[in-house]
Amino acid sequence: MLLTTKSAFPSTTQSQPYQKIRSNPQPFLLSTLLLAVILNAVAFFHQLISTPFPFFLVATFFLFFLQWFYYLHVETNYEGVQTRAVASNVRFGFVLFILSEILFFSCFFGSFFYYVTNLTPENGLVWPPSRVILIDPFALPLLNTVILLTSSVTVTWAHATLVNGRHFETAIALFLTTLCGCIFLLGQIYEYNSSFFAMSTSVYGSLFYLLTGFHGFHVLCGTLFLFSTLILLLQRAFSTTRHLVFECAAWYWHFVDVVWLFVYSLLYLWSSAPVLL
């Protein structure tokens, strides 16, 4: 009898295109850390603690996120578990994830339209509330919009060059996209520090900081996603036909860009229209 060893790569003669992968504690750890972050935020809103998001908690969350991302990369590119059927399911699952994010932001946009169309005496029967000093939509917000739209162009450039095998240009485009994400986050931090209203100022303040804050969090996640993709690209982990991780990162970044267009149009342009007129 011949002794055979089980290959790490799926056999071409197997009856089904899937392969059982090893157990991974990262999903459980990430879910637990995310629950801790949410509970910490709730405690902050109820004034039970003074810091909404401790640095060690957020840093640990992103550390485990990147580690899980690395495990997925190893399983895909070195253990050979990513067949065409698996890749198709991953794409479909990621599309469903983006759809869930769209529904998440739709709740805040729905709240915005509700308060715009149902003015109350507490808001002075006008929108935005009369006591709110708005941010000039044609200053820093417009610059941030241009930066994000530029990043959408660069990530599309990165995908086009990757498909054509020009990895050096892909690396440059990914670096520029990541740089745009970092500049956008710095601009948002500066905007928060220079604004004249807080979350408790009015319903506009609550919607403004919730929408821009959650969007900024998604920009941070997308920037880390793209930076991890850049590292994998430099390690020659992608080919012209096998770059599923990059595709997911690009889809996510385009989603972030589109959401910001709605945020900018509603919270900055539309809300400032009565003041500008």
C-alpha positions as a Markdown table, in Angstrom:
| # | Residue | x | y | z |
|---|---|---|---|---|
| 1 | Met | 0.0 | 0.0 | 0.0 |
| 2 | Leu | 1.4 | 3.4 | -0.9 |
| 3 | Leu | 1.5 | 6.1 | 1.7 |
| 4 | Thr | 0.0 | 9.4 | 0.6 |
| 5 | Thr | 0.1 | 12.8 | 2.2 |
| 6 | Lys | -2.9 | 15.1 | 2.1 |
| 7 | Ser | -2.1 | 18.2 | 0.1 |
| 8 | Ala | -2.9 | 21.6 | 1.4 |
| 9 | Phe | -4.4 | 22.4 | -1.9 |
| 10 | Pro | -7.8 | 21.0 | -3.0 |
| 11 | Ser | -7.7 | 18.1 | -5.3 |
| 12 | Thr | -8.9 | 18.6 | -8.8 |
| 13 | Thr | -10.8 | 15.3 | -8.6 |
| 14 | Gln | -12.9 | 16.1 | -5.5 |
| 15 | Ser | -16.6 | 15.9 | -5.9 |
| 16 | Gln | -17.3 | 19.3 | -4.5 |
| 17 | Pro | -15.5 | 22.7 | -4.8 |
| 18 | Tyr | -15.3 | 23.4 | -1.0 |
| 19 | Gln | -12.7 | 22.5 | 1.6 |
| 20 | Lys | -13.0 | 22.6 | 5.3 |
| 21 | Ile | -10.6 | 25.1 | 6.8 |
| 22 | Arg | -9.1 | 25.2 | 10.3 |
| 23 | Ser | -10.9 | 26.8 | 13.2 |
| 24 | Asn | -10.1 | 30.4 | 13.8 |
| 25 | Pro | -10.8 | 32.4 | 17.1 |
| 26 | Gln | -10.7 | 35.8 | 15.3 |
| 27 | Pro | -14.5 | 36.1 | 14.6 |
| 28 | Phe | -15.3 | 35.5 | 18.2 |
| 29 | Leu | -12.6 | 37.8 | 19.5 |
| 30 | Leu | -13.7 | 40.6 | 17.1 |
| 31 | Ser | -17.3 | 40.2 | 18.0 |
| 32 | Thr | -16.5 | 40.5 | 21.7 |
| 33 | Leu | -14.3 | 43.5 | 21.2 |
| 34 | Leu | -17.0 | 45.2 | 19.1 |
| 35 | Leu | -19.5 | 44.6 | 21.8 |
| 36 | Ala | -17.2 | 46.1 | 24.3 |
| 37 | Val | -16.7 | 49.2 | 22.1 |
| 38 | Ile | -20.5 | 49.6 | 21.7 |
| 39 | Leu | -21.1 | 49.2 | 25.5 |
| 40 | Asn | -18.4 | 51.8 | 26.2 |
| 41 | Ala | -20.0 | 54.2 | 23.8 |
| 42 | Val | -23.4 | 53.7 | 25.5 |
| 43 | Ala | -21.9 | 54.3 | 28.9 |
| 44 | Phe | -20.3 | 57.5 | 27.6 |
| 45 | Phe | -23.6 | 58.8 | 26.2 |
| 46 | His | -25.2 | 58.2 | 29.7 |
| 47 | Gln | -22.3 | 60.1 | 31.3 |
| 48 | Leu | -21.1 | 57.0 | 33.2 |
| 49 | Ile | -17.5 | 57.4 | 31.8 |
| 50 | Ser | -15.5 | 60.3 | 30.5 |
| 51 | Thr | -13.8 | 58.6 | 27.5 |
| 52 | Pro | -16.0 | 57.1 | 24.7 |
| 53 | Phe | -13.4 | 54.9 | 23.0 |
| 54 | Pro | -10.3 | 54.0 | 25.0 |
| 55 | Phe | -7.2 | 53.8 | 22.8 |
| 56 | Phe | -6.3 | 50.3 | 24.0 |
| 57 | Leu | -9.7 | 49.0 | 23.2 |
| 58 | Val | -9.8 | 50.4 | 19.7 |
| 59 | Ala | -6.2 | 49.5 | 19.0 |
| 60 | Thr | -6.8 | 45.9 | 20.1 |
| 61 | Phe | -9.9 | 45.7 | 17.9 |
| 62 | Phe | -8.0 | 46.8 | 14.8 |
| 63 | Leu | -5.1 | 44.5 | 15.7 |
| 64 | Phe | -7.4 | 41.5 | 15.7 |
| 65 | Phe | -9.1 | 42.7 | 12.5 |
| 66 | Leu | -5.7 | 42.9 | 10.7 |
| 67 | Gln | -4.7 | 39.5 | 12.1 |
| 68 | Trp | -7.9 | 37.9 | 10.8 |
| 69 | Phe | -7.4 | 39.6 | 7.5 |
| 70 | Tyr | -3.9 | 38.0 | 7.4 |
| 71 | Tyr | -5.3 | 34.6 | 8.2 |
| 72 | Leu | -7.7 | 34.9 | 5.3 |
| 73 | His | -4.9 | 35.8 | 3.1 |
| 74 | Val | -2.9 | 32.8 | 4.1 |
| 75 | Glu | -5.8 | 30.5 | 3.6 |
| 76 | Thr | -6.5 | 32.0 | 0.2 |
| 77 | Asn | -3.0 | 32.2 | -1.3 |
| 78 | Tyr | -1.0 | 29.6 | 0.5 |
| 79 | Glu | -3.4 | 26.9 | 1.5 |
| 80 | Gly | -5.4 | 26.9 | -1.7 |
| 81 | Val | -8.9 | 26.9 | -0.3 |
| 82 | Gln | -10.2 | 29.7 | -2.6 |
| 83 | Thr | -11.8 | 27.8 | -5.5 |
| 84 | Arg | -14.0 | 29.6 | -7.9 |
| 85 | Ala | -17.1 | 28.7 | -5.9 |
| 86 | Val | -15.6 | 29.9 | -2.7 |
| 87 | Ala | -14.5 | 33.2 | -4.4 |
| 88 | Ser | -18.0 | 33.7 | -5.8 |
| 89 | Asn | -19.5 | 33.2 | -2.3 |
| 90 | Val | -17.1 | 35.6 | -0.8 |
| 91 | Arg | -18.0 | 38.2 | -3.4 |
| 92 | Phe | -21.7 | 37.6 | -2.7 |
| 93 | Gly | -21.2 | 37.8 | 1.1 |
| 94 | Phe | -19.3 | 41.1 | 0.7 |
| 95 | Val | -22.0 | 42.6 | -1.4 |
| 96 | Leu | -24.5 | 41.6 | 1.3 |
| 97 | Phe | -22.2 | 43.3 | 3.9 |
| 98 | Ile | -22.2 | 46.5 | 1.9 |
| 99 | Leu | -26.0 | 46.4 | 1.6 |
| 100 | Ser | -26.2 | 46.1 | 5.3 |
| 101 | Glu | -24.0 | 49.1 | 5.7 |
| 102 | Ile | -26.3 | 51.0 | 3.2 |
| 103 | Leu | -29.3 | 50.2 | 5.4 |
| 104 | Phe | -27.3 | 51.3 | 8.5 |
| 105 | Phe | -26.7 | 54.8 | 7.0 |
| 106 | Ser | -30.2 | 54.9 | 5.5 |
| 107 | Cys | -31.5 | 55.0 | 9.1 |
| 108 | Phe | -29.6 | 58.3 | 9.8 |
| 109 | Phe | -30.6 | 59.8 | 6.4 |
| 110 | Gly | -34.3 | 58.8 | 7.2 |
| 111 | Ser | -34.0 | 60.7 | 10.5 |
| 112 | Phe | -32.6 | 63.7 | 8.7 |
| 113 | Phe | -35.5 | 63.9 | 6.3 |
| 114 | Tyr | -38.0 | 63.3 | 9.2 |
| 115 | Tyr | -36.7 | 66.3 | 11.1 |
| 116 | Val | -36.5 | 68.5 | 8.0 |
| 117 | Thr | -40.1 | 67.8 | 7.1 |
| 118 | Asn | -41.5 | 67.9 | 10.7 |
| 119 | Leu | -40.3 | 71.1 | 12.2 |
| 120 | Thr | -40.9 | 71.6 | 15.9 |
| 121 | Pro | -41.0 | 74.7 | 18.2 |
| 122 | Glu | -37.9 | 73.4 | 19.9 |
| 123 | Asn | -36.0 | 73.9 | 16.6 |
| 124 | Gly | -37.6 | 77.3 | 16.0 |
| 125 | Leu | -39.7 | 75.9 | 13.2 |
| 126 | Val | -36.8 | 76.3 | 10.9 |
| 127 | Trp | -34.0 | 74.0 | 9.5 |
| 128 | Pro | -31.3 | 74.1 | 10.6 |
| 129 | Pro | -32.2 | 75.2 | 14.1 |
| 130 | Ser | -31.6 | 78.9 | 14.5 |
| 131 | Arg | -29.0 | 78.6 | 17.3 |
| 132 | Val | -26.7 | 76.4 | 15.2 |
| 133 | Ile | -23.7 | 78.1 | 13.5 |
| 134 | Leu | -23.1 | 76.0 | 10.4 |
| 135 | Ile | -19.8 | 75.0 | 8.9 |
| 136 | Asp | -19.1 | 76.7 | 5.5 |
| 137 | Pro | -19.8 | 73.9 | 3.0 |
| 138 | Phe | -17.4 | 75.5 | 0.5 |
| 139 | Ala | -14.4 | 75.5 | 2.8 |
| 140 | Leu | -12.9 | 72.3 | 4.4 |
| 141 | Pro | -15.9 | 70.1 | 3.6 |
| 142 | Leu | -15.6 | 70.8 | -0.1 |
| 143 | Leu | -11.8 | 70.1 | 0.1 |
| 144 | Asn | -12.6 | 66.8 | 1.9 |
| 145 | Thr | -15.1 | 65.9 | -0.9 |
| 146 | Val | -12.5 | 66.6 | -3.6 |
| 147 | Ile | -10.0 | 64.4 | -1.7 |
| 148 | Leu | -12.4 | 61.5 | -1.4 |
| 149 | Leu | -13.4 | 61.8 | -5.1 |
| 150 | Thr | -9.7 | 61.8 | -6.0 |
| 151 | Ser | -9.2 | 58.6 | -3.9 |
| 152 | Ser | -12.0 | 57.0 | -5.9 |
| 153 | Val | -10.1 | 57.7 | -9.1 |
| 154 | Thr | -6.8 | 56.4 | -7.7 |
| 155 | Val | -8.3 | 53.1 | -6.4 |
| 156 | Thr | -9.9 | 52.6 | -9.9 |
| 157 | Trp | -6.5 | 53.3 | -11.4 |
| 158 | Ala | -5.0 | 50.7 | -9.1 |
| 159 | His | -7.5 | 48.1 | -10.2 |
| 160 | Ala | -6.9 | 48.8 | -13.9 |
| 161 | Thr | -3.1 | 48.6 | -13.6 |
| 162 | Leu | -3.3 | 45.4 | -11.5 |
| 163 | Val | -5.4 | 43.7 | -14.1 |
| 164 | Asn | -2.8 | 44.6 | -16.7 |
| 165 | Gly | 0.1 | 43.4 | -14.6 |
| 166 | Arg | 1.7 | 46.8 | -13.8 |
| 167 | His | 2.3 | 46.2 | -10.1 |
| 168 | Phe | 4.5 | 49.3 | -9.6 |
| 169 | Glu | 1.8 | 51.6 | -10.8 |
| 170 | Thr | -0.7 | 49.7 | -8.7 |
| 171 | Ala | 1.4 | 50.3 | -5.6 |
| 172 | Ile | 1.6 | 54.0 | -6.4 |
| 173 | Ala | -2.1 | 54.3 | -6.9 |
| 174 | Leu | -2.9 | 52.3 | -3.7 |
| 175 | Phe | -0.4 | 54.5 | -1.7 |
| 176 | Leu | -2.1 | 57.7 | -3.0 |
| 177 | Thr | -5.6 | 56.3 | -2.1 |
| 178 | Thr | -4.4 | 55.5 | 1.4 |
| 179 | Leu | -2.8 | 58.9 | 1.7 |
| 180 | Cys | -6.1 | 60.5 | 0.7 |
| 181 | Gly | -7.9 | 58.6 | 3.4 |
| 182 | Cys | -5.5 | 59.8 | 6.0 |
| 183 | Ile | -5.7 | 63.4 | 4.9 |
| 184 | Phe | -9.5 | 63.2 | 5.0 |
| 185 | Leu | -9.4 | 61.9 | 8.6 |
| 186 | Leu | -7.1 | 64.7 | 9.6 |
| 187 | Gly | -9.4 | 67.2 | 8.0 |
| 188 | Gln | -12.4 | 65.8 | 9.8 |
| 189 | Ile | -10.5 | 66.0 | 13.2 |
| 190 | Tyr | -9.7 | 69.6 | 12.5 |
| 191 | Glu | -13.3 | 70.3 | 11.6 |
| 192 | Tyr | -14.5 | 68.8 | 14.8 |
| 193 | Asn | -12.1 | 70.9 | 16.8 |
| 194 | Ser | -13.1 | 74.2 | 15.0 |
| 195 | Ser | -16.9 | 73.7 | 14.9 |
| 196 | Phe | -19.2 | 75.9 | 17.0 |
| 197 | Phe | -21.8 | 73.3 | 18.0 |
| 198 | Ala | -21.8 | 70.0 | 19.8 |
| 199 | Met | -23.8 | 66.8 | 19.7 |
| 200 | Ser | -26.1 | 68.1 | 22.4 |
| 201 | Thr | -26.7 | 71.5 | 20.7 |
| 202 | Ser | -29.7 | 70.4 | 18.7 |
| 203 | Val | -31.0 | 67.6 | 16.6 |
| 204 | Tyr | -28.8 | 68.9 | 13.8 |
| 205 | Gly | -25.7 | 68.5 | 16.0 |
| 206 | Ser | -26.7 | 65.0 | 16.9 |
| 207 | Leu | -27.3 | 64.0 | 13.3 |
| 208 | Phe | -24.1 | 65.8 | 12.2 |
| 209 | Tyr | -21.8 | 64.0 | 14.6 |
| 210 | Leu | -23.4 | 60.6 | 14.2 |
| 211 | Leu | -23.3 | 60.7 | 10.4 |
| 212 | Thr | -19.9 | 62.2 | 10.0 |
| 213 | Gly | -18.5 | 60.2 | 12.9 |
| 214 | Phe | -19.7 | 56.8 | 11.7 |
| 215 | His | -18.6 | 57.8 | 8.2 |
| 216 | Gly | -15.2 | 58.7 | 9.5 |
| 217 | Phe | -15.0 | 55.3 | 11.3 |
| 218 | His | -15.7 | 53.6 | 7.9 |
| 219 | Val | -13.0 | 55.7 | 6.3 |
| 220 | Leu | -10.6 | 54.6 | 9.0 |
| 221 | Cys | -11.5 | 50.9 | 8.4 |
| 222 | Gly | -11.3 | 51.4 | 4.6 |
| 223 | Thr | -7.9 | 53.1 | 4.9 |
| 224 | Leu | -6.5 | 50.2 | 7.0 |
| 225 | Phe | -8.1 | 47.7 | 4.5 |
| 226 | Leu | -6.3 | 49.4 | 1.6 |
| 227 | Phe | -3.0 | 49.7 | 3.5 |
| 228 | Ser | -3.1 | 46.0 | 4.3 |
| 229 | Thr | -3.8 | 45.4 | 0.6 |
| 230 | Leu | -0.8 | 47.5 | -0.3 |
| 231 | Ile | 1.4 | 45.4 | 1.9 |
| 232 | Leu | 0.1 | 42.2 | 0.3 |
| 233 | Leu | 0.7 | 43.7 | -3.1 |
| 234 | Leu | 4.3 | 44.5 | -2.3 |
| 235 | Gln | 4.7 | 40.8 | -1.2 |
| 236 | Arg | 3.5 | 39.8 | -4.7 |
| 237 | Ala | 0.4 | 38.1 | -3.2 |
| 238 | Phe | -1.8 | 39.3 | -6.1 |
| 239 | Ser | -1.9 | 38.3 | -9.8 |
| 240 | Thr | -3.8 | 39.7 | -12.8 |
| 241 | Thr | -6.6 | 37.2 | -12.2 |
| 242 | Arg | -6.4 | 36.4 | -8.5 |
| 243 | His | -6.9 | 39.5 | -6.3 |
| 244 | Leu | -10.2 | 39.0 | -4.5 |
| 245 | Val | -9.1 | 40.8 | -1.4 |
| 246 | Phe | -8.2 | 43.9 | -3.5 |
| 247 | Glu | -11.6 | 43.8 | -5.2 |
| 248 | Cys | -13.4 | 43.8 | -1.8 |
| 249 | Ala | -11.3 | 46.7 | -0.6 |
| 250 | Ala | -12.0 | 48.7 | -3.7 |
| 251 | Trp | -15.8 | 48.0 | -3.5 |
| 252 | Tyr | -15.7 | 49.1 | 0.2 |
| 253 | Trp | -13.9 | 52.3 | -0.7 |
| 254 | His | -16.3 | 53.2 | -3.4 |
| 255 | Phe | -19.1 | 52.7 | -1.0 |
| 256 | Val | -17.5 | 55.1 | 1.5 |
| 257 | Asp | -17.1 | 57.7 | -1.3 |
| 258 | Val | -20.8 | 57.4 | -2.3 |
| 259 | Val | -22.0 | 57.7 | 1.3 |
| 260 | Trp | -19.9 | 60.9 | 1.8 |
| 261 | Leu | -21.6 | 62.5 | -1.3 |
| 262 | Phe | -24.9 | 62.1 | 0.5 |
| 263 | Val | -23.5 | 63.3 | 3.8 |
| 264 | Tyr | -22.0 | 66.4 | 2.1 |
| 265 | Ser | -25.1 | 67.1 | 0.1 |
| 266 | Leu | -27.5 | 66.9 | 3.1 |
| 267 | Leu | -25.6 | 68.1 | 6.1 |
| 268 | Tyr | -23.6 | 70.8 | 4.4 |
| 269 | Leu | -25.1 | 72.0 | 1.2 |
| 270 | Trp | -28.9 | 71.5 | 1.9 |
| 271 | Ser | -28.7 | 72.6 | 5.5 |
| 272 | Ser | -26.7 | 75.7 | 4.5 |
| 273 | Ala | -29.0 | 76.6 | 1.6 |
| 274 | Pro | -31.3 | 79.0 | 3.6 |
| 275 | Val | -28.3 | 80.7 | 5.1 |
| 276 | Leu | -26.6 | 81.1 | 1.8 |
| 277 | Leu | -29.7 | 82.5 | 0.2 |
